[in-house]
Amino acid sequence: MAKFSYTAQDARGRNYKGFVDADTKEAALEFLQNKGTLVIEIAQVAAKSPFASLLKASSGVGNVKVAGHVMAFFAEQLSTLIAGGVPLVRAISLLGEFSTDKNLGPVLLAIARDIAGGNSLHGSLEKFPKIFDHTWLSMVQAGEVGGHLSEALLQVAKYVKSTEMLKSKIITAVTYPAVLFIMSMGVLIYFIVGIVPTFASIFKDFDMELPPLTQLILVISTTIREHLFLVILGIVGVCVGFYLLISTPSGRRMWHKFHLSMPLFGKFISNIYFERILSTMATLLNSGVSIINVLNVMEEAFESNVLIQDAIIAAKRDVASGKSISESFRKTGVFPGLMTEMMLMGEESGKLPSIMETLSKFYTEQINQFIARFSALIDPVLVVGIGAIIAVVVLSIFMPIFKMSQIGMSGA
């Protein structure tokens, strides 16, 4: 089967280009004409050598994730073009040709060629799972089937934007404390490895009995300087062992359970999951996706925590057997009573997506409040904590010096 490039004209008299696969030029032309396409020019694309195909396969097209804000902008642009009457293939080709993202551009051109060959939009998108996740696919498919693709794409853009905004807030909250901690640890290690040994040689010359705190700091300094390879090997061994532990089903479950129950951060992490669940369900239901398909999407989307994923699977099983959504979620014992009761009210009033969206905003506010409090408290806590550690190290050095000075004064 050969590939043909063609130039066609839309209903407004504007030309656009596309690609189609067919056995012959006549078959390609007949296929396009049967679709109602006004073909102006068609020509066979020169076959590429196997070596060129190998290079293309190894180029990584579609194998790299695209930033969330880029995907949101793409969804908005595509929605606008479709609402303006631009044919789908032409709209995606335009966005691919003028895309400023080097990873997304080639993917969009490949999708345009695939759609021109007769595939659906969601069928073409699912060939690039690293870029278009299950939420994208379900909402686009619902939009295609229901005839409201433009509105579905706006829902996708809104959902991606809210997700990226949450990620941005979390990253912003932890960036400064992380930088401060790393720099402080660097200064502390330099002090222990570079300065403490100088005083250690002085104490050795005086042959004096050192306080236990000073002895401990000297042992740490000597261990790091003389056995650095073993220290690094030990740290790597602990990390590898931990990774192997959480790679097992029981270890992974234990680790994910700790995420949701850890002191201080457990409730925050749980709220993030609840907000994502509610916003995802609201967005998908508003786009016309059936509840079973919504739960199928969520099962894949929340595989980052097996407890949440298992709860969604159990809820999906109960919903499929005829139980209500609120009852199915409450039966899992994972989701809070507020969430299940609000679902019940949404079911009774027939406004489940709206209720979920409202509750999602509540959890978003809870998350924002925690981030604000965390940002206000973490800086002084880090400064005081790291300052205290450095003070202990300095004190361990000056204690023998004070002792030496007292001996000198008594000898005088």
C-alpha positions in Angstrom: 0.0 0.0 0.0 1.4 3.4 -1.1 1.0 6.8 0.5 -0.4 9.8 -1.4 -0.4 13.5 -0.6 -3.3 15.6 -1.7 -4.5 19.2 -1.8 -8.2 19.7 -1.3 -10.6 22.6 -0.9 -13.0 23.1 2.0 -16.5 24.5 1.9 -15.2 28.1 2.2 -12.9 27.7 -0.8 -9.7 27.4 1.3 -7.1 24.9 0.3 -5.6 22.4 2.7 -3.2 19.4 2.5 -3.4 15.8 3.8 -2.3 12.3 3.3 -4.0 9.0 2.5 -2.9 5.4 2.1 -4.2 3.4 -0.9 -3.1 0.7 -3.4 -3.2 3.1 -6.4 -3.7 6.7 -7.2 -7.2 6.0 -8.6 -8.2 4.2 -5.4 -6.9 7.1 -3.3 -8.9 9.6 -5.4 -12.0 7.5 -5.2 -11.7 7.1 -1.4 -11.4 10.9 -1.0 -14.3 11.7 -3.3 -16.5 9.2 -1.5 -15.9 11.2 1.6 -17.1 14.3 -0.2 -13.6 15.8 -0.4 -13.0 18.2 -3.3 -9.5 17.1 -4.5 -7.4 19.6 -6.4 -4.2 17.7 -6.7 -2.9 14.2 -5.6 0.5 12.6 -5.9 2.3 9.6 -4.5 4.8 10.2 -1.8 8.2 8.8 -2.6 8.9 5.6 -0.6 11.6 6.0 2.0 14.5 3.6 2.4 14.5 1.1 5.3 17.3 3.0 6.8 15.3 6.2 6.8 12.4 4.4 8.4 14.7 3.2 11.1 15.9 6.7 11.8 12.3 7.9 12.0 11.4 5.1 14.4 14.3 5.9 16.6 13.6 9.6 16.6 11.3 9.4 19.6 8.2 10.9 18.0 5.4 10.4 20.4 7.6 8.8 23.0 8.2 12.0 25.0 5.7 13.6 27.3 4.5 17.1 26.4 4.1 19.8 29.1 0.6 20.2 30.4 0.3 23.9 29.6 1.2 23.1 25.9 -1.5 20.4 25.8 -4.1 22.8 27.3 -3.2 25.4 24.7 -3.5 22.8 21.9 -7.0 21.7 23.1 -8.2 25.4 23.2 -6.8 26.1 19.7 -8.3 23.0 18.2 -11.6 23.7 19.8 -11.6 27.3 18.4 -10.7 26.1 14.9 -13.4 23.4 14.9 -16.0 25.8 16.2 -15.0 28.2 13.4 -15.8 25.6 10.8 -12.2 24.5 9.9 -12.1 20.8 8.9 -10.5 18.6 11.5 -7.6 17.3 9.4 -6.8 20.9 8.3 -7.1 22.2 11.8 -4.7 19.6 13.3 -2.3 20.0 10.3 -2.1 23.7 10.9 -1.5 23.3 14.6 1.2 20.7 13.9 2.9 22.9 11.3 3.1 26.0 13.5 3.5 24.2 16.8 6.3 25.8 18.9 6.8 22.5 20.8 9.3 20.2 19.0 7.7 17.1 20.5 4.0 17.9 19.8 4.4 19.2 16.2 5.4 15.9 14.5 2.8 14.0 16.5 0.0 16.3 15.3 1.1 15.9 11.7 1.1 12.1 12.2 -2.4 12.3 13.7 -3.6 14.5 10.8 -2.3 11.9 8.3 -4.0 9.1 10.2 -7.4 10.9 10.3 -7.1 11.6 6.6 -6.6 7.9 6.1 -10.0 7.2 7.6 -9.3 6.9 11.3 -11.3 8.7 14.0 -9.7 11.4 16.2 -9.7 9.4 19.4 -8.4 6.4 17.5 -5.5 8.4 16.2 -4.8 9.9 19.6 -4.6 6.6 21.4 -1.5 5.7 19.3 0.4 8.2 21.4 -0.4 7.1 25.0 2.5 9.1 26.5 0.9 12.3 25.3 -2.8 11.7 25.3 -3.9 9.9 28.5 -7.2 8.0 29.1 -9.0 11.2 30.2 -8.1 12.8 26.8 -9.3 9.7 24.9 -12.6 9.3 26.7 -13.6 12.9 26.5 -12.6 13.2 22.8 -14.5 10.0 22.0 -17.6 11.2 23.8 -17.4 14.5 21.9 -17.1 12.7 18.6 -20.0 10.4 19.3 -22.2 13.2 20.7 -21.4 15.7 18.0 -19.9 18.3 20.5 -16.2 17.8 19.9 -15.4 21.5 20.3 -17.1 21.7 23.7 -15.4 18.5 24.8 -12.0 19.9 23.9 -12.7 23.0 26.0 -13.5 20.7 28.9 -10.2 18.9 28.3 -8.3 22.3 28.3 -10.1 23.3 31.6 -9.2 20.0 33.2 -5.5 20.1 32.2 -5.2 23.7 33.3 -6.5 22.9 36.8 -4.2 20.0 37.1 -1.2 22.0 36.0 -2.1 24.9 38.3 -2.1 22.5 41.3 1.2 21.0 40.3 2.7 24.5 39.9 1.5 25.5 43.4 3.1 22.5 45.0 6.4 22.9 43.1 6.5 26.6 44.0 5.9 25.7 47.7 8.7 23.2 48.0 11.3 24.7 45.7 12.7 27.4 48.0 12.9 25.1 51.1 14.6 22.4 49.0 17.2 24.8 47.7 17.8 26.2 51.2 18.1 22.6 52.6 20.6 21.5 49.9 22.8 24.6 50.3 22.7 24.3 54.1 23.7 20.6 54.0 26.5 21.5 51.6 27.9 24.0 54.1 27.5 21.6 56.9 29.3 18.8 55.1 32.1 21.2 54.1 32.5 22.2 57.7 32.7 18.6 58.9 35.0 17.4 56.2 37.2 20.5 55.7 37.4 22.4 59.0 36.9 19.8 61.7 40.0 17.7 60.7 42.2 20.8 61.2 41.0 21.0 64.8 41.3 17.3 65.2 45.0 17.4 64.6 45.4 20.2 67.2 43.5 18.2 69.8 45.7 15.1 69.0 48.9 17.1 69.6 47.6 18.2 73.1 46.7 14.5 73.9 43.7 15.7 75.8 40.5 13.8 76.7 37.7 15.1 74.4 34.0 15.5 75.3 31.7 12.7 74.0 30.1 15.2 71.5 33.4 16.2 70.1 34.4 12.5 69.7 31.2 11.8 67.8 31.7 14.7 65.4 35.4 13.6 64.8 34.2 10.0 64.1 31.6 11.3 61.6 34.3 13.5 59.9 36.8 10.6 59.8 34.3 8.2 58.4 33.2 10.6 55.6 36.8 11.4 54.6 38.4 8.0 54.8 35.5 5.8 53.9 33.6 7.9 51.4 33.1 5.1 48.9 31.6 2.9 51.6 29.3 5.7 52.7 28.1 6.3 49.2 27.8 2.5 48.6 25.7 2.2 51.8 23.4 5.0 50.7 22.9 3.5 47.3 22.3 0.1 48.9 19.6 1.5 51.1 18.0 3.3 48.1 18.1 0.1 46.0 16.7 -2.0 48.8 13.9 0.5 49.4 13.1 0.5 45.7 13.0 -3.3 45.6 10.7 -3.3 48.6 8.1 -1.0 47.2 8.3 -2.8 43.8 6.6 -5.9 45.5 2.8 -5.8 45.7 2.8 -5.9 49.5 5.6 -3.3 49.8 3.9 -1.0 47.3 0.6 -1.2 49.2 2.3 -0.5 52.4 4.1 2.5 50.9 1.0 3.9 49.4 -0.9 3.4 52.7 1.8 5.4 54.4 1.3 8.2 51.9 -2.3 8.6 53.0 -1.6 8.3 56.7 1.7 9.9 57.3 1.8 12.7 60.0 1.3 16.2 58.8 1.2 15.4 55.0 -1.2 12.4 54.9 -4.4 14.5 54.9 -2.9 16.9 52.3 -2.0 14.0 49.9 -5.5 12.5 50.5 -7.1 15.8 49.6 -5.1 16.0 46.4 -6.4 12.5 45.4 -10.0 13.4 46.3 -9.9 16.7 44.4 -8.5 14.9 41.3 -11.2 12.2 41.5 -14.0 14.7 41.8 -12.7 17.0 39.1 -12.0 14.1 36.7 -15.5 12.6 37.2 -17.2 16.0 36.9 -15.3 16.8 33.7 -16.0 13.3 32.1 -19.6 13.3 33.1 -20.1 16.8 31.7 -18.6 15.6 28.4 -21.2 12.8 28.1 -19.0 9.9 29.1 -21.0 7.0 30.8 -20.3 6.3 34.4 -18.7 2.9 33.8 -16.3 4.5 31.2 -15.6 7.2 33.7 -14.6 4.7 36.3 -12.5 2.8 33.7 -10.6 6.0 33.0 -10.1 6.7 36.7 -8.9 3.2 37.3 -6.0 3.9 34.9 -5.5 7.5 35.9 -5.0 6.7 39.6 -2.6 3.8 39.4 -0.1 5.9 41.3 -1.8 4.7 44.5 -3.0 1.1 44.7 -5.4 1.8 47.6 -7.2 4.5 45.6 -7.1 2.3 42.5 -8.5 -0.7 44.3 -11.3 1.4 45.8 -12.2 2.7 42.3 -12.2 -0.9 40.9 -14.4 -2.1 43.8 -16.8 0.9 43.2 -16.9 0.2 39.5 -17.8 -3.4 40.2 -20.7 -2.4 42.4 -21.9 0.3 40.0 -21.9 -2.3 37.2 -24.0 -4.6 39.4 -26.7 -1.9 39.8 -25.7 0.0 43.0 -25.7 3.7 43.2 -22.4 5.7 42.8 -22.6 7.1 46.3 -23.2 3.7 47.9 -20.4 2.1 45.9 -17.9 4.7 46.9 -19.0 4.6 50.6 -18.7 0.8 50.7 -15.0 1.0 49.9 -14.2 2.8 53.2 -11.5 4.9 51.5 -13.5 8.0 50.6 -14.6 10.5 53.3 -18.3 10.7 54.4 -18.6 14.3 53.0 -17.7 13.1 49.6 -20.1 10.2 49.5 -23.0 12.2 51.0 -22.5 14.9 48.5 -22.6 12.3 45.7 -25.9 11.0 47.2 -27.4 14.5 47.1 -26.2 14.9 43.5 -27.8 11.6 42.5 -31.1 12.5 44.2 -31.2 16.0 42.6 -29.9 14.9 39.2 -27.0 17.3 39.4 -24.2 14.9 40.1 -21.5 16.6 37.9 -22.3 20.0 39.3 -22.2 18.7 42.9 -18.8 17.0 42.2 -17.4 20.2 40.7 -18.5 22.2 43.8 -16.9 19.6 46.2 -13.8 19.6 44.0 -13.5 23.4 44.6 -13.8 22.7 48.4 -10.9 20.3 48.3 -8.9 22.7 46.1 -9.3 25.4 48.8 -8.2 22.9 51.5 -5.1 22.2 49.4 -4.4 25.9 48.9 -4.7 26.6 52.6 -2.2 23.8 53.5 0.3 25.1 50.9 0.0 28.6 52.2 0.6 27.5 55.8 3.4 25.1 54.8 5.2 27.9 52.9 4.9 30.3 55.9 6.2 27.7 58.4 8.8 25.7 56.5 11.3 28.5 56.1 11.8 29.4 59.8 11.7 25.7 60.7 14.5 24.9 58.3 16.5 27.9 59.4 16.2 27.1 63.1 16.7 23.4 62.6 19.8 23.6 60.4 21.1 26.4 62.5 20.8 24.2 65.6 22.7 21.4 63.8 25.5 23.7 62.8 25.6 25.2 66.4 26.1 21.7 67.8 29.0 21.0 65.4 30.6 24.4 66.3 30.0 23.7 70.0 31.7 20.3 69.7 34.8 22.1 68.4 34.9 25.0 70.9 34.3 22.8 74.0 37.9 21.4 73.9 39.2 24.8 73.1 37.6 26.3 76.2 39.0 23.4 78.1 42.5 24.0 76.7 42.3 27.7 77.6 41.2 26.8 81.2 44.2 24.5 81.5 46.5 27.2 80.2 45.1 29.8 82.7 45.5 27.4 85.6 49.0 26.5 84.5 49.9 30.2 84.4 
